[in-house]
Amino acid sequence: MTHPGNSPTGTERRSAEPGVHPPAPGQAALVMTALMIGLLLMALQLWLLTVALELYLSGAGGQVWQLALTSGAIFLGGLAILQVLRRRPEVRRVVASERGLAALLRLRGRRP
């Protein structure tokens, strides 16, 4: 039986799994902001759909295409936000060993 104080917390357990990386600093705020923007864009698209349907049923079908193009642009904006969320920043690691430092200096064209 394990003591409650000795068991790893959820974040420790998650980081111990292979292939799982901890979230980057500020990632939670970025995801929440993207979620809020996504919900706002979905609400705007629903409103555009109701306006387009009202215009179509009233006989002004020529203006519906403008609303469809606007809705398509909003959809493309949502896809762009998904691409931003899927990116992982490249992090350069500092090499602490002497051999690693010599290799780094050789790459930069200097003598160790």
Summary of the structure (lengths in Angstrom):
residues: 112
radius of gyration: 25.6
end to end distance: 53.6
largest distance: 78.9
contacts: 200
relative contact order: 0.08
helix: 67%
strand: 0%
